[in-house]
Amino acid sequence: MSSGEPETLQGNGLLLQLRELLSPPQYGMWFRGVRLHEAADGTIRLLVRNAFVLEWISNYFSDILAQAVRRCYGDDRTISLAVDPDAPPPAKIEREPPPLPPAAPPLAGDSSLARNSDTSLHEEYTFENFVVGTSNRFAHAAATAVAEAPGKSYNPFFLHGSVGLGKTHLLQAICHQILAKDRRANILYLSCESFTNHFIASLENNDLPAFRQKYRNVDVLLVDDIHLLANKERTQEEFFHTFNTVYNLGRQIAISSDAPPKDIPTLQERLVSRFKMGLVVELAPPDFETRVNILKRKARLRGHTLPDDVSHFLAEHISTNIRELEGSVVRLIGYAALENQPISLELARVALSDAMPARSTAVTIHDIVSAVTRYFNVKLSDLQSKRRTQSIAFPRQVCMYVARHNTNLSLEEIGGYFGGRDHTTVIYATEKIKRLMDEDPHQGDIIRRLEKEVRG
């Protein structure tokens, strides 16, 4: 690349690396319109559209940017950030949004929320369709109480558990129940990522009043995946004040997370305290009987009946994730229709033959944690805690590396298991362990032996 006029990111290798390391919303928010050129001394100079973007990239994406440069150029290079003098000023939007029209009663089957939300409800995510078992009975009862008396029974309501256990289902069931009683209820349900992106956009456009009007003037505020607030200091600050305003008005707040409040890394203590002052409930993986009931319910919702031997077969092989249970039902029903055969155990074995044997012997996160904690003499609670001492951080990074290379878990799922850490932490850990294995043969042998052990 020349050292003359800056060139846009589009079309070069650095673009591809950034797209791989970042989620689409992150890439679009922060690296849209970035220009770069390579100086004569090898320095990579990035020109960004304003000072706010420059500060945010410096604070939160420096590690990601360094990894992308290293992957693109094959070595570490100095990265310089500056505001692009030719960047257009941010577009202005109306300071005061036009008044919202009265909420019309939803049509039968309509999944939209009353007012003020950019997220739709899934029509199946109701309390009636939630299969209750020993692992989720208390969470279901608490969510029902919240829906029956918003702002009075449990406020805030904090629900946490691993991926695919029904957190989103219960939050949306609360919405459905409240709207069934009052179709004009002002409910705001969204993901933590949406809250973050909207907050950032309001800062860029100098439009905080409209943002605060939207988020604080609600009857019920429900936020999914609040653990994504980790490492976002300014967003945490804004959410803290949003929380206080809504709570002090006596309005209901419900939150879901992959980890309990105390285990969300870098979460401000005052937010931890706020989250814990209501009811904190954990959703645990379903037991065998509950898995059977879930399978039968998912099949009935699709107009089919699962024989007992089929539901038992599926429940024995899929033990940790409700989404996987639902996926197996969908696949089996589709295969039966394709083959024009009734659902049977023999058909189930054939339809899921490529998934079942592999899944029963696949490496699990539990296998990895068991091997690593035994070798390094640490506890799972330590690995999932906020502690960053070398004796804890290194085994945690080894777990992330082994999980990334030996399971199909996403970066978010791996990070979520280890105390709600985000995907950038997993990327950093994976890169660090890989470099260590290349540079230190002894440590490389240890990690390879651990990988061999978890593979059986």
Summary of the structure (lengths in Angstrom):
residues: 456
radius of gyration: 24.5
end to end distance: 48.0
largest distance: 71.2
contacts: 1391
relative contact order: 0.08
helix: 54%
strand: 9%
